Amino acid sequence: MKITLLGSLSVNFFKSSKLSKLSDIDELSKKLDLFMTKRSYDNLVEEISVEIICSEPEMDSFYPIFRPKYVSEKHKTIHSVLDVHLYKILMFNLKVDYESFYHSDKEEGLRIIAQAILKSLETLKYPVKLKKFDKPGFYNDMKTFFINEGLVDKNS
């Protein structure tokens, strides 16, 4: 299975020296994807995309949290230039605390992301079509990855 973490950061990250946060998220995403390569939780899901949102509280309306979405297959061309193909993908997003994440160093920032993902997975309402999705297995594998990376404690 493929998994991708996408950073969706407010404009303040781009105005400051905090743009490296996107690189940190991308680096974590690549490691997580490698860890999850041979795992499967449902034959209907081949990819999971997690959007990590961080914005100032006054900008929250520009970064809404959506219900998790499953797409079995969809082709779309954007402005006659970009061809997008979604296939067996589960997508969801979550928010991390702006002040904590913005002012964190790399290690603490990744720890904030790991904790936010695990907290989100505890209450995530999966789409009805994914009744057989192995939620506990997915959660446990994500937690194991974050423990191995030193981002969460074993007992948390």
DRENTORKOL-3810 file (N, C-alpha, C; in nm, 4 decimals):
REM DRENTORKOL-3810
@n.u->0.0829; n.v->-0.1169; n.w->0.0000; ca.u->0.0000; ca.v->0.0000; ca.w->0.0000; c.u->0.0885; c.v->0.1247; c.w->0.0000
@n.u->0.0423; n.v->0.2253; n.w->-0.0669; ca.u->0.1134; ca.v->0.3528; ca.w->-0.0718; c.u->0.0466; c.v->0.4499; c.w->0.0252
@n.u->0.1277; n.v->0.5288; n.w->0.0939; ca.u->0.0742; ca.v->0.6317; ca.w->0.1834; c.u->0.1517; c.v->0.7607; c.w->0.1606
@n.u->0.0781; n.v->0.8717; n.w->0.1605; ca.u->0.1380; ca.v->1.0020; ca.w->0.1363; c.u->0.0908; c.v->1.1007; c.w->0.2421
@n.u->0.1844; n.v->1.1756; n.w->0.2972; ca.u->0.1525; ca.v->1.2860; ca.w->0.3868; c.u->0.1774; c.v->1.4149; c.w->0.3085
@n.u->0.0764; n.v->1.5002; n.w->0.3050; ca.u->0.0869; ca.v->1.6262; ca.w->0.2323; c.u->0.0748; c.v->1.7420; c.w->0.3295
@n.u->0.1661; n.v->1.8354; n.w->0.3239; ca.u->0.1593; ca.v->1.9526; ca.w->0.4097; c.u->0.0816; c.v->2.0642; c.w->0.3428
@n.u->-0.0144; n.v->2.1178; n.w->0.4144; ca.u->-0.0910; ca.v->2.2330; ca.w->0.3672; c.u->-0.0746; c.v->2.3420; c.w->0.4731
@n.u->0.0249; n.v->2.4279; n.w->0.4497; ca.u->0.0643; ca.v->2.5256; ca.w->0.5502; c.u->0.0208; c.v->2.6660; c.w->0.5084
@n.u->-0.0100; n.v->2.7482; n.w->0.6068; ca.u->-0.0546; ca.v->2.8843; ca.w->0.5782; c.u->0.0607; c.v->2.9684; c.w->0.5251
@n.u->0.0253; n.v->3.0830; n.w->0.4736; ca.u->0.1212; ca.v->3.1704; ca.w->0.4073; c.u->0.2348; c.v->3.2156; c.w->0.5002
@n.u->0.2123; n.v->3.2214; n.w->0.6301; ca.u->0.3185; ca.v->3.2633; ca.w->0.7226; c.u->0.4411; c.v->3.1734; c.w->0.7168
@n.u->0.4221; n.v->3.0471; n.w->0.6850; ca.u->0.5359; ca.v->2.9553; ca.w->0.6738; c.u->0.6241; c.v->2.9952; c.w->0.5543
@n.u->0.5596; n.v->3.0483; n.w->0.4504; ca.u->0.6321; ca.v->3.0863; ca.w->0.3297; c.u->0.7008; c.v->3.2217; c.w->0.3452
@n.u->0.6473; n.v->3.3049; n.w->0.4344; ca.u->0.7042; ca.v->3.4378; ca.w->0.4582; c.u->0.8236; c.v->3.4321; c.w->0.5534
@n.u->0.8373; n.v->3.3228; n.w->0.6237; ca.u->0.9438; ca.v->3.3115; ca.w->0.7241; c.u->1.0420; c.v->3.2029; c.w->0.6834
@n.u->1.1270; n.v->3.1684; n.w->0.7751; ca.u->1.2258; ca.v->3.0631; ca.w->0.7493; c.u->1.1690; c.v->2.9251; c.w->0.7832
@n.u->1.0385; n.v->2.9143; n.w->0.7976; ca.u->0.9740; ca.v->2.7891; ca.w->0.8392; c.u->0.9323; c.v->2.7015; c.w->0.7209
@n.u->0.9721; n.v->2.7379; n.w->0.6008; ca.u->0.9346; ca.v->2.6602; ca.w->0.4824; c.u->0.9915; c.v->2.5190; c.w->0.4869
@n.u->1.0967; n.v->2.4976; n.w->0.5646; ca.u->1.1570; ca.v->2.3650; ca.w->0.5770; c.u->1.0576; c.v->2.2640; c.w->0.6368
@n.u->0.9508; n.v->2.3118; n.w->0.6994; ca.u->0.8491; ca.v->2.2225; ca.w->0.7557; c.u->0.7903; c.v->2.1337; c.w->0.6457
@n.u->0.7742; n.v->2.1874; n.w->0.5247; ca.u->0.7239; ca.v->2.1058; ca.w->0.4132; c.u->0.8217; c.v->1.9941; c.w->0.3792
@n.u->0.9500; n.v->2.0246; n.w->0.3811; ca.u->1.0527; ca.v->1.9229; ca.w->0.3545; c.u->1.0520; c.v->1.8163; c.w->0.4637
@n.u->1.0298; n.v->1.8586; n.w->0.5886; ca.u->1.0240; ca.v->1.7641; ca.w->0.6998; c.u->0.9067; c.v->1.6680; c.w->0.6821
@n.u->0.7911; n.v->1.7215; n.w->0.6424; ca.u->0.6719; ca.v->1.6385; ca.w->0.6194; c.u->0.6972; c.v->1.5426; c.w->0.5043
@n.u->0.7592; n.v->1.5923; n.w->0.3973; ca.u->0.7885; ca.v->1.5082; ca.w->0.2813; c.u->0.8857; c.v->1.3960; c.w->0.3177
@n.u->0.9857; n.v->1.4269; n.w->0.3963; ca.u->1.0828; ca.v->1.3259; ca.w->0.4401; c.u->1.0139; c.v->1.2172; c.w->0.5243
@n.u->0.9285; n.v->1.2594; n.w->0.6171; ca.u->0.8532; ca.v->1.1639; ca.w->0.6988; c.u->0.7614; c.v->1.0794; c.w->0.6107
@n.u->0.6993; n.v->1.1420; n.w->0.5122; ca.u->0.6097; ca.v->1.0726; ca.w->0.4203; c.u->0.6822; c.v->0.9612; c.w->0.3446
@n.u->0.8015; n.v->0.9901; n.w->0.2977; ca.u->0.8794; ca.v->0.8898; ca.w->0.2232; c.u->0.9168; c.v->0.7710; c.w->0.3118
@n.u->0.9553; n.v->0.7989; n.w->0.4356; ca.u->0.9890; ca.v->0.6909; ca.w->0.5291; c.u->0.8661; c.v->0.6060; c.w->0.5610
@n.u->0.7535; n.v->0.6730; n.w->0.5846; ca.u->0.6289; ca.v->0.6031; ca.w->0.6154; c.u->0.5838; c.v->0.5181; c.w->0.4969
@n.u->0.5951; n.v->0.5730; n.w->0.3763; ca.u->0.5561; ca.v->0.4992; ca.w->0.2562; c.u->0.6398; c.v->0.3719; c.w->0.2411
@n.u->0.7679; n.v->0.3822; n.w->0.2662; ca.u->0.8563; ca.v->0.2652; ca.w->0.2591; c.u->0.8157; c.v->0.1607; c.w->0.3630
@n.u->0.7852; n.v->0.2059; n.w->0.4838; ca.u->0.7431; ca.v->0.1163; ca.w->0.5923; c.u->0.6127; c.v->0.0430; c.w->0.5571
@n.u->0.5212; n.v->0.1116; n.w->0.4888; ca.u->0.3884; ca.v->0.0567; ca.w->0.4598; c.u->0.3800; c.v->-0.0206; c.w->0.3274
@n.u->0.4867; n.v->-0.0234; n.w->0.2511; ca.u->0.4847; ca.v->-0.0798; ca.w->0.1156; c.u->0.4207; c.v->-0.2181; c.w->0.1056
@n.u->0.4538; n.v->-0.3079; n.w->0.1917; ca.u->0.4056; ca.v->-0.4454; ca.w->0.1798; c.u->0.2810; c.v->-0.4726; c.w->0.2637
@n.u->0.2225; n.v->-0.3694; n.w->0.3206; ca.u->0.1046; ca.v->-0.3871; ca.w->0.4056; c.u->-0.0236; c.v->-0.3621; c.w->0.3266
@n.u->-0.1304; n.v->-0.4269; n.w->0.3709; ca.u->-0.2615; ca.v->-0.4079; ca.w->0.3096; c.u->-0.3682; c.v->-0.4218; c.w->0.4178
@n.u->-0.4684; n.v->-0.3363; n.w->0.4108; ca.u->-0.5744; ca.v->-0.3358; ca.w->0.5125; c.u->-0.7120; c.v->-0.3623; c.w->0.4534
@n.u->-0.7209; n.v->-0.3578; n.w->0.3221; ca.u->-0.8455; ca.v->-0.3834; ca.w->0.2509; c.u->-0.8100; c.v->-0.3852; c.w->0.1024
@n.u->-0.8632; n.v->-0.4809; n.w->0.0290; ca.u->-0.8301; ca.v->-0.4870; ca.w->-0.1139; c.u->-0.8895; c.v->-0.3704; c.w->-0.1934
@n.u->-0.9763; n.v->-0.2913; n.w->-0.1313; ca.u->-1.0330; ca.v->-0.1746; ca.w->-0.1977; c.u->-0.9425; c.v->-0.0518; c.w->-0.1874
@n.u->-0.8407; n.v->-0.0567; n.w->-0.1004; ca.u->-0.7546; ca.v->0.0602; ca.w->-0.0782; c.u->-0.6106; c.v->0.0268; c.w->-0.1167
@n.u->-0.5594; n.v->0.1018; n.w->-0.2148; ca.u->-0.4198; ca.v->0.0868; ca.w->-0.2546; c.u->-0.3357; c.v->0.2067; c.w->-0.2144
@n.u->-0.4038; n.v->0.3152; n.w->-0.1775; ca.u->-0.3316; ca.v->0.4359; ca.w->-0.1393; c.u->-0.4096; c.v->0.5127; c.w->-0.0333
@n.u->-0.3356; n.v->0.5730; n.w->0.0585; ca.u->-0.3957; ca.v->0.6604; ca.w->0.1597; c.u->-0.3224; c.v->0.7932; c.w->0.1532
@n.u->-0.3992; n.v->0.9010; n.w->0.1465; ca.u->-0.3429; ca.v->1.0347; ca.w->0.1418; c.u->-0.3911; c.v->1.1125; c.w->0.2639
@n.u->-0.2956; n.v->1.1658; n.w->0.3404; ca.u->-0.3266; ca.v->1.2407; ca.w->0.4618; c.u->-0.2764; c.v->1.3835; c.w->0.4438
@n.u->-0.3701; n.v->1.4774; n.w->0.4450; ca.u->-0.3336; ca.v->1.6186; ca.w->0.4350; c.u->-0.3183; c.v->1.6741; c.w->0.5762
@n.u->-0.2019; n.v->1.7311; n.w->0.6047; ca.u->-0.1736; ca.v->1.7891; ca.w->0.7355; c.u->-0.1842; c.v->1.9405; c.w->0.7219
@n.u->-0.2837; n.v->1.9963; n.w->0.7898; ca.u->-0.3125; ca.v->2.1393; ca.w->0.7791; c.u->-0.2597; c.v->2.2120; c.w->0.9018
@n.u->-0.1953; n.v->2.3257; n.w->0.8770; ca.u->-0.1509; ca.v->2.4108; ca.w->0.9868; c.u->-0.1700; c.v->2.5561; c.w->0.9441
@n.u->-0.2614; n.v->2.6233; n.w->1.0117; ca.u->-0.2891; ca.v->2.7636; ca.w->0.9798; c.u->-0.3217; c.v->2.8399; c.w->1.1071
@n.u->-0.3070; n.v->2.9705; n.w->1.0994; ca.u->-0.3433; ca.v->3.0552; ca.w->1.2113; c.u->-0.4930; c.v->3.0379; c.w->1.2390
@n.u->-0.5348; n.v->3.0475; n.w->1.3644; ca.u->-0.6769; ca.v->3.0293; ca.w->1.3971; c.u->-0.7698; c.v->3.1186; c.w->1.3143
@n.u->-0.7280; n.v->3.2406; n.w->1.2844; ca.u->-0.8141; ca.v->3.3302; ca.w->1.2069; c.u->-0.8255; c.v->3.2885; c.w->1.0597
@n.u->-0.7425; n.v->3.1961; n.w->1.0155; ca.u->-0.7461; ca.v->3.1465; ca.w->0.8775; c.u->-0.8137; c.v->3.0099; c.w->0.8659
@n.u->-0.8652; n.v->2.9585; n.w->0.9753; ca.u->-0.9247; ca.v->2.8246; ca.w->0.9763; c.u->-1.0325; c.v->2.8052; c.w->0.8698
@n.u->-1.1090; n.v->2.9084; n.w->0.8400; ca.u->-1.2164; ca.v->2.8937; ca.w->0.7417; c.u->-1.1629; c.v->2.8639; c.w->0.6015
@n.u->-1.0365; n.v->2.8964; n.w->0.5766; ca.u->-0.9757; ca.v->2.8681; ca.w->0.4467; c.u->-0.9182; c.v->2.7261; c.w->0.4392
@n.u->-0.9120; n.v->2.6591; n.w->0.5540; ca.u->-0.8559; ca.v->2.5242; ca.w->0.5615; c.u->-0.9544; c.v->2.4317; c.w->0.6338
@n.u->-1.0663; n.v->2.3993; n.w->0.5709; ca.u->-1.1674; ca.v->2.3166; ca.w->0.6390; c.u->-1.1252; c.v->2.1704; c.w->0.6515
@n.u->-1.1792; n.v->2.1057; n.w->0.7536; ca.u->-1.1604; ca.v->1.9619; ca.w->0.7705; c.u->-1.2785; c.v->1.8938; c.w->0.7011
@n.u->-1.2466; n.v->1.8013; n.w->0.6126; ca.u->-1.3498; ca.v->1.7291; ca.w->0.5395; c.u->-1.3650; c.v->1.5876; c.w->0.5938
@n.u->-1.4805; n.v->1.5305; n.w->0.5685; ca.u->-1.5003; ca.v->1.3896; ca.w->0.6019; c.u->-1.4056; c.v->1.3068; c.w->0.5160
@n.u->-1.3586; n.v->1.1963; n.w->0.5679; ca.u->-1.2735; ca.v->1.1088; ca.w->0.4861; c.u->-1.3468; c.v->1.0693; c.w->0.3582
@n.u->-1.2723; n.v->1.0607; n.w->0.2512; ca.u->-1.3327; ca.v->1.0301; ca.w->0.1214; c.u->-1.2597; c.v->0.9121; c.w->0.0580
@n.u->-1.3391; n.v->0.8230; n.w->-0.0009; ca.u->-1.2834; ca.v->0.7095; ca.w->-0.0738; c.u->-1.3192; c.v->0.7243; c.w->-0.2207
@n.u->-1.2218; n.v->0.7050; n.w->-0.3076; ca.u->-1.2451; ca.v->0.7099; ca.w->-0.4516; c.u->-1.1966; c.v->0.5781; c.w->-0.5101
@n.u->-1.2898; n.v->0.5035; n.w->-0.5736; ca.u->-1.2489; ca.v->0.3770; ca.w->-0.6344; c.u->-1.1732; c.v->0.4018; c.w->-0.7648
@n.u->-1.2221; n.v->0.4961; n.w->-0.8456; ca.u->-1.1491; ca.v->0.5355; ca.w->-0.9658; c.u->-1.2091; c.v->0.6632; c.w->-1.0218
@n.u->-1.1202; n.v->0.7554; n.w->-1.0596; ca.u->-1.1668; ca.v->0.8823; ca.w->-1.1136; c.u->-1.0557; c.v->0.9432; c.w->-1.1988
@n.u->-1.0938; n.v->0.9877; n.w->-1.3174; ca.u->-1.0023; ca.v->1.0597; ca.w->-1.4068; c.u->-1.0512; c.v->1.2023; c.w->-1.4172
@n.u->-0.9575; n.v->1.2958; n.w->-1.4137; ca.u->-0.9954; ca.v->1.4358; ca.w->-1.4256; c.u->-0.8810; c.v->1.5111; c.w->-1.4903
@n.u->-0.9171; n.v->1.6001; n.w->-1.5850; ca.u->-0.8184; ca.v->1.6866; ca.w->-1.6471; c.u->-0.8443; c.v->1.8288; c.w->-1.5993
@n.u->-0.7402; n.v->1.8921; n.w->-1.5504; ca.u->-0.7526; ca.v->2.0270; ca.w->-1.4966; c.u->-0.6915; c.v->2.1259; c.w->-1.5946
@n.u->-0.7734; n.v->2.2178; n.w->-1.6410; ca.u->-0.7324; ca.v->2.3233; ca.w->-1.7345; c.u->-0.6619; c.v->2.2680; c.w->-1.8585
@n.u->-0.7046; n.v->2.1538; n.w->-1.9052; ca.u->-0.6496; ca.v->2.0895; ca.w->-2.0250; c.u->-0.4998; c.v->2.0628; c.w->-2.0158
@n.u->-0.4454; n.v->2.0685; n.w->-1.8965; ca.u->-0.3005; ca.v->2.0524; ca.w->-1.8810; c.u->-0.2655; c.v->1.9352; c.w->-1.7902
@n.u->-0.3284; n.v->1.9299; n.w->-1.6763; ca.u->-0.2934; ca.v->1.8316; ca.w->-1.5756; c.u->-0.3953; c.v->1.7180; c.w->-1.5735
@n.u->-0.3475; n.v->1.5971; n.w->-1.5980; ca.u->-0.4336; ca.v->1.4796; ca.w->-1.5963; c.u->-0.4165; c.v->1.4090; c.w->-1.4624
@n.u->-0.5258; n.v->1.3943; n.w->-1.3876; ca.u->-0.5218; ca.v->1.3334; ca.w->-1.2554; c.u->-0.5988; c.v->1.2021; c.w->-1.2589
@n.u->-0.5372; n.v->1.0977; n.w->-1.2060; ca.u->-0.6007; ca.v->0.9670; ca.w->-1.1991; c.u->-0.5970; c.v->0.9190; c.w->-1.0548
@n.u->-0.7150; n.v->0.9070; n.w->-0.9944; ca.u->-0.7255; ca.v->0.8556; ca.w->-0.8585; c.u->-0.7769; c.v->0.7128; c.w->-0.8667
@n.u->-0.7126; n.v->0.6228; n.w->-0.7933; ca.u->-0.7504; ca.v->0.4820; ca.w->-0.8001; c.u->-0.7372; c.v->0.4188; c.w->-0.6621
@n.u->-0.8494; n.v->0.3694; n.w->-0.6108; ca.u->-0.8537; ca.v->0.3014; ca.w->-0.4808; c.u->-0.7795; c.v->0.3805; c.w->-0.3739
@n.u->-0.8242; n.v->0.5036; n.w->-0.3528; ca.u->-0.7556; ca.v->0.5927; ca.w->-0.2600; c.u->-0.8495; c.v->0.6398; c.w->-0.1487
@n.u->-0.7969; n.v->0.6388; n.w->-0.0283; ca.u->-0.8659; ca.v->0.6923; ca.w->0.0884; c.u->-0.7949; c.v->0.8228; c.w->0.1240
@n.u->-0.8744; n.v->0.9309; n.w->0.1350; ca.u->-0.8165; ca.v->1.0621; ca.w->0.1633; c.u->-0.8820; c.v->1.1219; c.w->0.2870
@n.u->-0.7996; n.v->1.1792; n.w->0.3737; ca.u->-0.8529; ca.v->1.2548; ca.w->0.4863; c.u->-0.7534; c.v->1.3625; c.w->0.5257
@n.u->-0.8028; n.v->1.4591; n.w->0.6024; ca.u->-0.7147; ca.v->1.5656; ca.w->0.6475; c.u->-0.7301; c.v->1.5878; c.w->0.7970
@n.u->-0.6327; n.v->1.6567; n.w->0.8536; ca.u->-0.6338; ca.v->1.6853; ca.w->0.9970; c.u->-0.5568; c.v->1.8137; c.w->1.0202
@n.u->-0.5812; n.v->1.8757; n.w->1.1349; ca.u->-0.5120; ca.v->1.9993; ca.w->1.1686; c.u->-0.4166; c.v->1.9767; c.w->1.2851
@n.u->-0.3059; n.v->2.0476; n.w->1.2792; ca.u->-0.2143; ca.v->2.0510; ca.w->1.3924; c.u->-0.2170; c.v->2.1929; c.w->1.4485
@n.u->-0.1874; n.v->2.2053; n.w->1.5765; ca.u->-0.1897; ca.v->2.3346; ca.w->1.6431; c.u->-0.0853; c.v->2.4284; c.w->1.5822
@n.u->-0.1322; n.v->2.5447; n.w->1.5400; ca.u->-0.0452; ca.v->2.6404; ca.w->1.4713; c.u->0.0728; c.v->2.6847; c.w->1.5575
@n.u->0.0456; n.v->2.7367; n.w->1.6755; ca.u->0.1522; ca.v->2.7912; ca.w->1.7604; c.u->0.2584; c.v->2.6860; c.w->1.7918
@n.u->0.2141; n.v->2.5670; n.w->1.8303; ca.u->0.3087; ca.v->2.4601; ca.w->1.8649; c.u->0.3941; c.v->2.4203; c.w->1.7453
@n.u->0.3279; n.v->2.3976; n.w->1.6313; ca.u->0.3994; ca.v->2.3497; ca.w->1.5133; c.u->0.4885; c.v->2.4576; c.w->1.4534
@n.u->0.4383; n.v->2.5790; n.w->1.4434; ca.u->0.5134; ca.v->2.6882; ca.w->1.3829; c.u->0.6443; c.v->2.7144; c.w->1.4586
@n.u->0.6387; n.v->2.7087; n.w->1.5897; ca.u->0.7557; ca.v->2.7407; ca.w->1.6714; c.u->0.8418; c.v->2.6190; c.w->1.7071
@n.u->0.8064; n.v->2.5036; n.w->1.6559; ca.u->0.8810; ca.v->2.3816; ca.w->1.6899; c.u->1.0046; c.v->2.3653; c.w->1.6030
@n.u->1.1007; n.v->2.2877; n.w->1.6549; ca.u->1.2134; ca.v->2.2481; ca.w->1.5717; c.u->1.1693; c.v->2.1250; c.w->1.4923
@n.u->1.2588; n.v->2.0710; n.w->1.4123; ca.u->1.2220; ca.v->1.9595; ca.w->1.3253; c.u->1.1680; c.v->1.8409; c.w->1.4042
@n.u->1.2424; n.v->1.7975; n.w->1.5051; ca.u->1.2039; ca.v->1.6781; ca.w->1.5823; c.u->1.0689; c.v->1.6971; c.w->1.6513
@n.u->1.0509; n.v->1.8106; n.w->1.7154; ca.u->0.9250; ca.v->1.8373; ca.w->1.7851; c.u->0.8099; c.v->1.8509; c.w->1.6857
@n.u->0.8361; n.v->1.9108; n.w->1.5706; ca.u->0.7336; ca.v->1.9235; ca.w->1.4669; c.u->0.6857; c.v->1.7878; c.w->1.4184
@n.u->0.7795; n.v->1.6963; n.w->1.3959; ca.u->0.7422; ca.v->1.5611; ca.w->1.3529; c.u->0.6669; c.v->1.4876; c.w->1.4634
@n.u->0.7045; n.v->1.5128; n.w->1.5867; ca.u->0.6339; ca.v->1.4530; ca.w->1.7007; c.u->0.4887; c.v->1.5044; c.w->1.7055
@n.u->0.4693; n.v->1.6317; n.w->1.6810; ca.u->0.3349; ca.v->1.6904; ca.w->1.6788; c.u->0.2514; c.v->1.6256; c.w->1.5685
@n.u->0.3109; n.v->1.6068; n.w->1.4526; ca.u->0.2400; ca.v->1.5439; ca.w->1.3403; c.u->0.2031; c.v->1.3997; c.w->1.3745
@n.u->0.2979; n.v->1.3243; n.w->1.4277; ca.u->0.2726; ca.v->1.1835; ca.w->1.4624; c.u->0.1581; c.v->1.1720; c.w->1.5620
@n.u->0.1605; n.v->1.2539; n.w->1.6655; ca.u->0.0546; ca.v->1.2492; ca.w->1.7661; c.u->-0.0800; c.v->1.2898; c.w->1.7064
@n.u->-0.0801; n.v->1.3891; n.w->1.6185; ca.u->-0.2052; ca.v->1.4332; ca.w->1.5557; c.u->-0.2634; c.v->1.3244; c.w->1.4657
@n.u->-0.1768; n.v->1.2549; n.w->1.3928; ca.u->-0.2250; ca.v->1.1467; ca.w->1.3052; c.u->-0.2865; c.v->1.0349; c.w->1.3892
@n.u->-0.2169; n.v->0.9927; n.w->1.4926; ca.u->-0.2702; ca.v->0.8845; ca.w->1.5765; c.u->-0.4006; c.v->0.9250; c.w->1.6441
@n.u->-0.4073; n.v->1.0466; n.w->1.6924; ca.u->-0.5313; ca.v->1.0951; ca.w->1.7555; c.u->-0.6449; c.v->1.0979; c.w->1.6541
@n.u->-0.6154; n.v->1.1413; n.w->1.5345; ca.u->-0.7162; ca.v->1.1456; ca.w->1.4283; c.u->-0.7655; c.v->1.0057; c.w->1.3931
@n.u->-0.6727; n.v->0.9104; n.w->1.3856; ca.u->-0.7107; ca.v->0.7733; ca.w->1.3495; c.u->-0.7990; c.v->0.7083; c.w->1.4554
@n.u->-0.7851; n.v->0.7515; n.w->1.5814; ca.u->-0.8678; ca.v->0.6948; ca.w->1.6882; c.u->-1.0157; c.v->0.7244; c.w->1.6685
@n.u->-1.0479; n.v->0.8372; n.w->1.6061; ca.u->-1.1877; ca.v->0.8775; ca.w->1.5914; c.u->-1.2325; c.v->0.8883; c.w->1.4465
@n.u->-1.1454; n.v->0.8552; n.w->1.3519; ca.u->-1.1767; ca.v->0.8703; ca.w->1.2098; c.u->-1.2993; c.v->0.7878; c.w->1.1713
@n.u->-1.3928; n.v->0.8519; n.w->1.1044; ca.u->-1.5120; ca.v->0.7839; ca.w->1.0529; c.u->-1.4827; c.v->0.7435; c.w->0.9088
@n.u->-1.4535; n.v->0.6164; n.w->0.8907; ca.u->-1.4193; ca.v->0.5668; ca.w->0.7577; c.u->-1.5433; c.v->0.5631; c.w->0.6698
@n.u->-1.5270; n.v->0.5847; n.w->0.5385; ca.u->-1.6410; ca.v->0.5758; ca.w->0.4477; c.u->-1.7076; c.v->0.4380; c.w->0.4568
@n.u->-1.8390; n.v->0.4354; n.w->0.4410; ca.u->-1.9184; ca.v->0.3131; ca.w->0.4547; c.u->-1.8676; c.v->0.2025; c.w->0.3626
@n.u->-1.8221; n.v->0.2386; n.w->0.2453; ca.u->-1.7752; ca.v->0.1389; ca.w->0.1484; c.u->-1.6564; c.v->0.0574; c.w->0.2018
@n.u->-1.5871; n.v->0.1106; n.w->0.3024; ca.u->-1.4681; ca.v->0.0438; ca.w->0.3551; c.u->-1.4980; c.v->-0.0299; c.w->0.4855
@n.u->-1.6089; n.v->-0.1013; n.w->0.4899; ca.u->-1.6495; ca.v->-0.1754; ca.w->0.6103; c.u->-1.5442; c.v->-0.2752; c.w->0.6551
@n.u->-1.4750; n.v->-0.3363; n.w->0.5595; ca.u->-1.3783; ca.v->-0.4415; ca.w->0.5912; c.u->-1.2365; c.v->-0.3884; c.w->0.6139
@n.u->-1.2191; n.v->-0.2574; n.w->0.6074; ca.u->-1.0867; ca.v->-0.1989; ca.w->0.6280; c.u->-1.0383; c.v->-0.2334; c.w->0.7689
@n.u->-0.9165; n.v->-0.2843; n.w->0.7791; ca.u->-0.8594; ca.v->-0.3255; ca.w->0.9081; c.u->-0.8113; c.v->-0.2026; c.w->0.9849
@n.u->-0.9047; n.v->-0.1347; n.w->1.0510; ca.u->-0.8733; ca.v->-0.0114; ca.w->1.1243; c.u->-0.7717; c.v->-0.0344; c.w->1.2361
@n.u->-0.7925; n.v->-0.1371; n.w->1.3210; ca.u->-0.6927; ca.v->-0.1593; ca.w->1.4273; c.u->-0.5540; c.v->-0.1928; c.w->1.3721
@n.u->-0.5487; n.v->-0.2707; n.w->1.2661; ca.u->-0.4202; ca.v->-0.3057; ca.w->1.2060; c.u->-0.3490; c.v->-0.1832; c.w->1.1506
@n.u->-0.4249; n.v->-0.0963; n.w->1.0826; ca.u->-0.3679; ca.v->0.0263; ca.w->1.0269; c.u->-0.3171; c.v->0.1164; c.w->1.1395
@n.u->-0.3979; n.v->0.1350; n.w->1.2415; ca.u->-0.3589; ca.v->0.2186; ca.w->1.3552; c.u->-0.2321; c.v->0.1630; c.w->1.4213
@n.u->-0.2302; n.v->0.0333; n.w->1.4460; ca.u->-0.1144; ca.v->-0.0290; ca.w->1.5127; c.u->0.0130; c.v->-0.0165; c.w->1.4298
@n.u->0.0004; n.v->-0.0336; n.w->1.2972; ca.u->0.1178; ca.v->-0.0190; ca.w->1.2112; c.u->0.1676; c.v->0.1255; c.w->1.2097
@n.u->0.0748; n.v->0.2203; n.w->1.2063; ca.u->0.1144; ca.v->0.3615; ca.w->1.2101; c.u->0.1850; c.v->0.3918; c.w->1.3427
@n.u->0.1292; n.v->0.3422; n.w->1.4515; ca.u->0.1889; ca.v->0.3658; ca.w->1.5829; c.u->0.3274; c.v->0.3014; c.w->1.5906
@n.u->0.3406; n.v->0.1794; n.w->1.5409; ca.u->0.4704; ca.v->0.1117; ca.w->1.5394; c.u->0.5734; c.v->0.1930; c.w->1.4622
@n.u->0.5330; n.v->0.2458; n.w->1.3463; ca.u->0.6244; ca.v->0.3287; ca.w->1.2678; c.u->0.6704; c.v->0.4488; c.w->1.3489
@n.u->0.5759; n.v->0.5191; n.w->1.4101; ca.u->0.6110; ca.v->0.6399; ca.w->1.4865; c.u->0.6958; c.v->0.6070; c.w->1.6093
@n.u->0.6721; n.v->0.4919; n.w->1.6721; ca.u->0.7562; ca.v->0.4474; ca.w->1.7843; c.u->0.8980; c.v->0.4211; c.w->1.7347
@n.u->0.9088; n.v->0.3492; n.w->1.6225; ca.u->1.0405; ca.v->0.3187; ca.w->1.5649; c.u->1.1186; c.v->0.4456; c.w->1.5277
@n.u->1.0456; n.v->0.5500; n.w->1.4882; ca.u->1.1084; ca.v->0.6761; ca.w->1.4516; c.u->1.1390; c.v->0.7629; c.w->1.5734
@n.u->1.0942; n.v->0.7188; n.w->1.6910; ca.u->1.1160; ca.v->0.7941; ca.w->1.8138; c.u->1.0248; c.v->0.9149; c.w->1.8289
@n.u->0.9094; n.v->0.9104; n.w->1.7623; ca.u->0.8194; ca.v->1.0255; ca.w->1.7630; c.u->0.7049; c.v->1.0128; c.w->1.8638
@n.u->0.6755; n.v->0.8909; n.w->1.9071; ca.u->0.5768; ca.v->0.8691; ca.w->2.0123; c.u->0.6312; c.v->0.7640; c.w->2.1076
@n.u->0.5831; n.v->0.7661; n.w->2.2304; ca.u->0.6233; ca.v->0.6674; ca.w->2.3308; c.u->0.5452; c.v->0.5387; c.w->2.3111
@n.u->0.6064; n.v->0.4288; n.w->2.3497; ca.u->0.5419; ca.v->0.2981; ca.w->2.3411; c.u->0.4116; c.v->0.2947; c.w->2.4210
@n.u->0.4109; n.v->0.3600; n.w->2.5358; ca.u->0.2966; ca.v->0.3530; ca.w->2.6273; c.u->0.1887; c.v->0.4573; c.w->2.6017
@n.u->0.2085; n.v->0.5428; n.w->2.5021; ca.u->0.1080; ca.v->0.6471; ca.w->2.4781; c.u->-0.0057; c.v->0.5995; c.w->2.3905
END
